[in-house]
Amino acid sequence: NETDGTEAEHVPSKQFKGLHLQESKQKIPKEGNQIQAIVPKNHSNTFLNVLHEGHVYHIENFNVQTRTDSYRPVQHEYLMFIRWDTIVRGSSEAHLEIPKYNFDFVEFNRIRLLPKENQNLQDAYGTLEGVSKLIFRKGLTLKEIFLKNSSGTEMKVNFWENAIQLIDNLITCATSVPVLVVTSLTVRSYYDQYFLNSTSATQIYVNMEIPEVLALQNSSTFKERNISMLQGSSSVKRNMKERSLRNRKTLLQIVQLLLNAESVGQVFTCKAIIYDIVHDYAPFYKSCTKIDCRKKVIDKVDHYWCNNCNNKIPSPDARYQLKALIQDDTESTLITIFGDEAEELLKHPASELEKLIESENGIQTVKSIIDKIIGVSIVFEIKISQYNIQTQGRYDFTANKVFQVDHKLDSHQIQEQIEQQLGLPRTEAQIRQTGSCDGDI
């Protein structure tokens, strides 16, 4: 599960992004051409009926405050605060010097370069490439969409709770695949995978006549399709395939990274063959039944005890702890595969093998089942730990995730790497093939 930044994020007060307000009476420092205006809830009926996005207004008698909130819809250190006696008049004159919209677009390829302390909400635009089904997570609902830019790079945007209606309305009204502008988003990452989250200020604009959108519509990556083809795209499948290719390294490259203490917490994937199973250890252990614990429990004769939870465990679970020797063309190492990941490889629940081991010749039977994965090529996701740095990888790594090898995806990646090294341009067919290689759309 995504544990950081996966909850619906709320920006306090009503936000007007793209609404340009003419300065009057009180001087606002001119550090940008956009400023956030807040209408207090108790005055919302008075002012929100006369304020409309894209219109120009003459405003008198408002307050200016220094920003103290966590997120900023626009890059300005001050905000306007509308008072009960603020005067708002629509301007009848044309103001061509004031652009109707001004977005702060995040570049998909450079999103990881944003400062971690960045408080400014970001905007994004791209061709709509996929829409997930409704997902339930941590008591909240969300839908995922995938946007693709002109270079073929995709970015996931999570729409939480009330923002889901924006997507549903879009799907209902649109007939062909649109180019979207999505505003007021927070940047989040999970295991080095970057994505965007909606906020209460998020809005969607469809096929806007702005230079960025027009350029994308005229690029080689844009292809006319019926929007019904995108609905219910397998977001889990798409995410897993992208994750299996992320930060791909050889085993030797990963081992060499252990010389740098700053590698702690970094996540890499590598493709390797399981060439042996270490049977010196039992392939599973009795674990705590709490999902957020799963630590080994102690047999107290009449009951089991979890030191981590400081609690009695009436009936512990059997949980895999499989140790395998893996190798690629550069290096070999020991890796431990726990729980669901080991079950994914063995296709047998740990509880099943636990019962089987008690039968006649059960130990040999269990070993035979486990040994069937010897010779199998697997993609392993490895997160560098402090323990790995301290031991310089002499002992073992832990597999965060295991993936079946997708030879089609691998061949695409190898081809792209060769083209990048040779400086060859990608053809339109290659860009489209890479962008839709999962077959979901």
Phi and psi in degrees as a GROMACS rama.xvg file:
@    title "Ramachandran Plot"
@    xaxis  label "Phi"
@    yaxis  label "Psi"
@TYPE xy
-80.711  115.767  GLU-2
-96.8911  -15.6713  THR-3
-116.443  124.267  ASP-4
73.5992  20.0491  GLY-5
-97.9711  1.55505  THR-6
-91.436  156.681  GLU-7
-62.9517  131.431  ALA-8
-107.548  136.539  GLU-9
-116.527  129.266  HIS-10
-95.8361  122.326  VAL-11
-62.9851  143.496  PRO-12
70.0561  169.001  SER-13
-74.8457  130.214  LYS-14
-106.524  141.579  GLN-15
-119.829  96.7289  PHE-16
-96.737  126.946  LYS-17
90.7933  -0.510698  GLY-18
-95.0028  113.718  LEU-19
-97.2368  124.62  HIS-20
-110.64  127.804  LEU-21
-70.9747  132.187  GLN-22
-73.2044  141.614  GLU-23
-158.088  149.088  SER-24
66.5255  -64.1713  LYS-25
-103.75  138.27  GLN-26
-82.797  128.208  LYS-27
-103.306  126.381  ILE-28
-54.9694  129.021  PRO-29
-86.6672  71.2878  LYS-30
-98.5594  -1.60434  GLU-31
-170.591  167.8  GLY-32
-102.665  16.1582  ASN-33
-135.339  147.471  GLN-34
-146.013  146.15  ILE-35
-82.6788  136.057  GLN-36
-116.552  133.771  ALA-37
-112.242  128.246  ILE-38
-106.426  115.322  VAL-39
-57.5123  147.871  PRO-40
-56.5692  -39.2596  LYS-41
-72.7355  -9.85401  ASN-42
-112.789  7.38106  HIS-43
-62.9572  -40.2714  SER-44
-63.331  -33.0323  ASN-45
-69.7601  -44.2656  THR-46
-97.649  -33.4802  PHE-47
-71.0225  -17.5406  LEU-48
-77.6304  -18.7721  ASN-49
-107.484  -15.1051  VAL-50
-92.222  124.372  LEU-51
-131.749  136.696  HIS-52
-59.1295  135.561  GLU-53
90.9923  -10.0652  GLY-54
-90.6209  158.509  HIS-55
-106.125  136.012  VAL-56
-129.292  151.208  TYR-57
-100.105  120.483  HIS-58
-122.892  132.815  ILE-59
-126.105  150.335  GLU-60
65.4789  59.3598  ASN-61
-123.608  165.842  PHE-62
-100.603  153.356  ASN-63
-117.568  128.799  VAL-64
-126.315  150.805  GLN-65
-76.6617  141.607  THR-66
-71.1753  137.585  ARG-67
-131.206  -6.23878  THR-68
-78.5174  168.055  ASP-69
-73.4569  -41.4345  SER-70
-117.585  144.848  TYR-71
-119.498  113.665  ARG-72
-62.4078  -29.4748  PRO-73
-132.258  157.373  VAL-74
-85.6316  83.2874  GLN-75
-150.956  134.224  HIS-76
-80.376  -8.50672  GLU-77
-115.8  163.351  TYR-78
-139.522  156.488  LEU-79
-93.4508  138.434  MET-80
-119.429  114.17  PHE-81
-77.1093  125.879  ILE-82
-94.1443  172.279  ARG-83
-65.8392  -27.6718  TRP-84
-105.422  15.3733  ASP-85
-65.3353  137.574  THR-86
-100.192  126.067  ILE-87
-124.07  120.085  VAL-88
-127.843  132.67  ARG-89
-69.2657  141.133  GLY-90
-88.8838  129.697  SER-91
-87.2645  -10.4103  SER-92
-86.2689  153.851  GLU-93
-81.5293  133.193  ALA-94
-121.759  76.9608  HIS-95
-66.9137  -19.3933  LEU-96
-74.324  -12.9075  GLU-97
-103.674  111.023  ILE-98
-66.7899  143.928  PRO-99
-66.817  -35.8662  LYS-100
-133.293  149.545  TYR-101
-147.932  103.953  ASN-102
-101.919  154.822  PHE-103
-110.475  79.3701  ASP-104
-74.9263  135.03  PHE-105
-90.552  134.689  VAL-106
-83.685  123.052  GLU-107
-56.9623  -40.1073  PHE-108
-74.8515  -14.3062  ASN-109
-118.573  13.2618  ARG-110
-63.8881  -32.3683  ILE-111
-72.6771  -10.6279  ARG-112
-87.4671  -7.83925  LEU-113
-64.2895  140.994  LEU-114
-61.2467  140.54  PRO-115
-62.8278  -28.4797  LYS-116
-87.3677  8.34296  GLU-117
-57.0884  123.499  ASN-118
-105.839  -5.66899  GLN-119
-78.6229  132.621  ASN-120
-70.6977  143.615  LEU-121
-106.622  155.931  GLN-122
-111.115  155.609  ASP-123
-141.303  151.366  ALA-124
-140.623  151.945  TYR-125
172.708  167.16  GLY-126
-71.7816  134.546  THR-127
-70.9824  114.97  LEU-128
-106.692  -15.8719  GLU-129
-170.802  148.935  GLY-130
-134.846  123.844  VAL-131
-79.9134  169.101  SER-132
-75.9551  172.502  LYS-133
-65.4785  130.753  LEU-134
-116.922  140.095  ILE-135
-109.451  124.607  PHE-136
-145.846  124.367  ARG-137
53.9076  39.5482  LYS-138
78.3001  3.49824  GLY-139
-117.332  162.676  LEU-140
-112.089  147.407  THR-141
-152.029  161.222  LEU-142
-128.315  142.402  LYS-143
-102.964  138.037  GLU-144
-122.189  159.751  ILE-145
-125.945  123.335  PHE-146
-106.752  141.907  LEU-147
-121.59  133.003  LYS-148
-91.3279  -174.679  ASN-149
-68.6279  -20.0833  SER-150
-88.551  -2.08593  SER-151
91.7018  4.20633  GLY-152
-81.602  134.653  THR-153
-102.286  151.121  GLU-154
-136.471  133.881  MET-155
-88.2971  136.534  LYS-156
-123.377  123.011  VAL-157
-91.0409  125.003  ASN-158
-104.875  116.64  PHE-159
-102.248  142.182  TRP-160
48.1476  -117.784  GLU-161
-61.9093  -26.8592  ASN-162
-68.1236  -17.8487  ALA-163
-58.5037  -33.0162  ILE-164
-61.3102  -29.4868  GLN-165
-61.6241  -41.9822  LEU-166
-70.3203  -44.2077  ILE-167
-60.8242  -41.534  ASP-168
-63.3924  -39.2856  ASN-169
-63.2235  -47.5696  LEU-170
-62.816  -36.1523  ILE-171
-68.0812  -39.73  THR-172
-89.033  -31.7376  CYS-173
-80.6368  151.755  ALA-174
-112.637  -39.9748  THR-175
-112.838  163.921  SER-176
-64.6073  123.053  VAL-177
-96.9825  168.583  PRO-178
-99.1476  125.069  VAL-179
-106.125  146.304  LEU-180
-112.146  121.516  VAL-181
-118.01  127.051  VAL-182
-108.402  163.893  THR-183
54.6684  63.8263  SER-184
-115.529  148.753  LEU-185
-98.2672  149.705  THR-186
-96.8357  129.521  VAL-187
-134.323  162.02  ARG-188
-143.279  152.745  SER-189
-144.439  118.765  TYR-190
50.7494  45.0788  TYR-191
68.7811  12.1073  ASP-192
-99.1096  120.21  GLN-193
-93.458  143.271  TYR-194
-152.444  174.117  PHE-195
-119.419  144.181  LEU-196
-115.644  141.79  ASN-197
-72.6539  159.322  SER-198
-127.62  179.03  THR-199
-68.762  -11.8325  SER-200
-96.7974  -1.75994  ALA-201
-64.7474  136.412  THR-202
-132.109  158.637  GLN-203
-121.078  133.486  ILE-204
-119.55  138.536  TYR-205
-111.489  126.603  VAL-206
47.66  50.3801  ASN-207
-67.2346  146.984  MET-208
-89.32  68.4362  GLU-209
-121.707  157.536  ILE-210
-55.0828  -40.9271  PRO-211
-63.5488  -44.4449  GLU-212
-68.4374  -43.1918  VAL-213
-62.8002  -38.1687  LEU-214
-66.0249  -39.2949  ALA-215
-66.4885  -40.8646  LEU-216
-64.8935  -24.9734  GLN-217
-96.6231  3.75312  ASN-218
-85.9624  168.403  SER-219
-73.0978  -16.4388  SER-220
-83.6063  -14.1377  THR-221
-85.5365  130.62  PHE-222
-138.751  128.867  LYS-223
-67.6073  127.529  GLU-224
-146.406  158.343  ARG-225
-75.2057  135.748  ASN-226
-66.4917  -21.6723  ILE-227
-63.1557  -22.0972  SER-228
-69.5066  -19.0986  MET-229
-92.2473  -21.4643  LEU-230
-66.7687  137.897  GLN-231
72.3304  23.7065  GLY-232
-56.7596  140.711  SER-233
-73.908  90.8996  SER-234
-66.5737  -36.1357  SER-235
-64.4579  -45.8933  VAL-236
-63.1158  -43.1386  LYS-237
-62.5641  -45.3324  ARG-238
-63.2181  -41.2635  ASN-239
-66.5535  -38.542  MET-240
-68.2378  -40.233  LYS-241
-65.509  -40.0312  GLU-242
-65.3828  -34.9403  ARG-243
-68.8403  -17.8992  SER-244
-101.382  -9.82764  LEU-245
-70.5852  133.86  ARG-246
50.5964  46.7794  ASN-247
-67.1994  128.005  ARG-248
-134.25  162.976  LYS-249
-84.057  164.7  THR-250
-61.9841  -38.2452  LEU-251
-63.3813  -41.7766  LEU-252
-62.5752  -39.1529  GLN-253
-66.5654  -43.5491  ILE-254
-62.1058  -40.6474  VAL-255
-65.22  -29.5219  GLN-256
-67.6335  -17.0704  LEU-257
-69.9052  -12.5037  LEU-258
-74.0589  -15.0927  LEU-259
-108.582  113.998  ASN-260
-62.1216  -22.1096  ALA-261
-73.7275  -4.00615  GLU-262
-76.1878  -12.6024  SER-263
-57.0682  130.239  VAL-264
92.2571  -14.7314  GLY-265
-73.566  147.148  GLN-266
-119.143  133.165  VAL-267
-134.792  160.084  PHE-268
-118.685  149.889  THR-269
-145.949  146.703  CYS-270
-100.89  125.376  LYS-271
-147.746  161.962  ALA-272
-100.988  135.286  ILE-273
-78.4017  110.953  ILE-274
-103.75  -7.26738  TYR-275
-167.21  157.08  ASP-276
-112.757  133.866  ILE-277
-88.5086  108.971  VAL-278
-94.9917  13.0027  HIS-279
-69.4484  -17.588  ASP-280
-120.918  150.317  TYR-281
-62.3765  142.038  ALA-282
-75.3417  -5.72299  PRO-283
-152.06  167.36  PHE-284
-141.514  164.347  TYR-285
-83.4364  121.977  LYS-286
-118.512  160.876  SER-287
-61.3276  146.437  CYS-288
-86.0357  -8.83623  THR-289
-73.9228  131.656  LYS-290
-60.9824  -36.8661  ILE-291
-88.4149  12.3756  ASP-292
-120.253  -78.3174  CYS-293
62.7244  20.4544  ARG-294
-77.1855  160.446  LYS-295
-68.6832  134.879  LYS-296
-97.7394  160.594  VAL-297
-103.284  133.493  ILE-298
-80.2522  113.331  ASP-299
-103.215  28.5553  LYS-300
71.5845  -64.3003  VAL-301
-94.8789  -5.44146  ASP-302
-165.117  171.778  HIS-303
-109.594  148.497  TYR-304
-130.926  134.317  TRP-305
-103.936  113.234  CYS-306
-67.5797  -32.074  ASN-307
-66.8166  -42.2888  ASN-308
-91.3234  -12.1171  CYS-309
54.6048  51.6222  ASN-310
-150.154  153.893  ASN-311
-78.371  136.186  LYS-312
-115.308  105.22  ILE-313
-60.6251  -45.2291  PRO-314
-139.319  90.7114  SER-315
-67.8537  160.018  PRO-316
-90.5108  155.154  ASP-317
-88.9747  126.6  ALA-318
-129.022  133.685  ARG-319
-65.3346  142.333  TYR-320
-142.682  80.8209  GLN-321
-97.2534  126.877  LEU-322
-107.571  124.443  LYS-323
-131.224  148.39  ALA-324
-95.3346  126.453  LEU-325
-124.773  156.165  ILE-326
-152.156  151.732  GLN-327
-125.868  -160.734  ASP-328
-73.7708  -7.12381  ASP-329
-115.141  -28.5015  THR-330
-163.43  165.856  GLU-331
-130.899  154.422  SER-332
-160.642  172.1  THR-333
-100.665  138.582  LEU-334
-135.46  141.401  ILE-335
-105.091  132.016  THR-336
-119.195  119.195  ILE-337
-102.674  161.673  PHE-338
43.9251  -126.779  GLY-339
-61.6073  -30.2635  ASP-340
-67.9147  -40.8308  GLU-341
-67.1092  -38.6825  ALA-342
-64.2025  -35.1937  GLU-343
-60.8764  -36.6319  GLU-344
-76.5665  -42.5417  LEU-345
-85.3186  -21.5714  LEU-346
63.0129  25.1654  LYS-347
-137.985  131.06  HIS-348
-63.9327  148.342  PRO-349
-60.9376  -34.4346  ALA-350
-62.7172  -33.1256  SER-351
-66.8533  -45.2312  GLU-352
-70.642  -29.9687  LEU-353
-62.4709  -41.0543  GLU-354
-71.5097  -38.8002  LYS-355
-64.5385  -32.3211  LEU-356
-67.0443  -20.3848  ILE-357
-82.6975  -11.0703  GLU-358
-82.7715  173.835  SER-359
-63.8714  131.639  GLU-360
58.2681  24.1172  ASN-361
-62.8785  -38.7032  GLY-362
-62.6455  -45.6007  ILE-363
-66.499  -36.5419  GLN-364
-63.9076  -43.5166  THR-365
-63.8077  -43.1905  VAL-366
-60.1867  -39.9632  LYS-367
-64.2295  -39.3075  SER-368
-63.7789  -43.9442  ILE-369
-68.2224  -39.0998  ILE-370
-66.0447  -12.9899  ASP-371
-65.8036  -18.5394  LYS-372
-88.108  -2.29288  ILE-373
-65.7918  131.369  ILE-374
93.9948  -4.40822  GLY-375
-86.135  136.551  VAL-376
-90.2538  127.716  SER-377
-133.988  148.804  ILE-378
-95.3009  121.922  VAL-379
-106.356  136.492  PHE-380
-99.4163  124.529  GLU-381
-123.49  130.382  ILE-382
-107.438  124.978  LYS-383
-70.4306  125.81  ILE-384
-107.729  166.516  SER-385
-60.9106  -35.3888  GLN-386
-60.9318  -41.0207  TYR-387
-62.5688  -40.8001  ASN-388
-64.863  -44.4714  ILE-389
-65.2176  -37.5183  GLN-390
-95.2156  -2.55528  THR-391
55.4994  31.7139  GLN-392
71.9876  14.9263  GLY-393
-69.9617  -23.9688  ARG-394
-99.8466  -90.5231  TYR-395
-153.005  163.123  ASP-396
-101.858  168.734  PHE-397
-117.236  134.66  THR-398
-82.9586  114.952  ALA-399
-67.7503  -38.823  ASN-400
-155.666  149  LYS-401
-122.248  144.326  VAL-402
-130.869  141.082  PHE-403
-68.445  142.928  GLN-404
-69.3305  126.557  VAL-405
-104.135  100.374  ASP-406
-64.3624  -30.4235  HIS-407
-67.642  -44.9148  LYS-408
-63.799  -42.5011  LEU-409
-60.6605  -42.1458  ASP-410
-65.7041  -36.2678  SER-411
-62.8325  -43.2609  HIS-412
-65.5217  -43.2152  GLN-413
-61.1799  -42.4895  ILE-414
-62.8539  -42.3055  GLN-415
-64.2512  -41.0249  GLU-416
-63.0948  -41.5358  GLN-417
-63.8911  -43.457  ILE-418
-64.8337  -38.7245  GLU-419
-65.4007  -41.0701  GLN-420
-66.4197  -34.8514  GLN-421
-88.8177  -8.66428  LEU-422
72.5332  29.6908  GLY-423
-87.045  139.513  LEU-424
-73.4164  146.374  PRO-425
-85.0016  138.705  ARG-426
-79.2903  163.464  THR-427
-58.8817  -40.7169  GLU-428
-64.2462  -40.6898  ALA-429
-65.9361  -40.618  GLN-430
-62.8444  -44.4355  ILE-431
-67.2037  -38.692  ARG-432
-64.8421  -43.5327  GLN-433
-65.5024  -40.251  THR-434
-69.9556  -20.917  GLY-435
-126.766  33.5034  SER-436
-72.3354  -13.4955  CYS-437
-84.24  -7.5395  ASP-438
74.8005  13.6765  GLY-439
-81.4173  -20.465  ASP-440
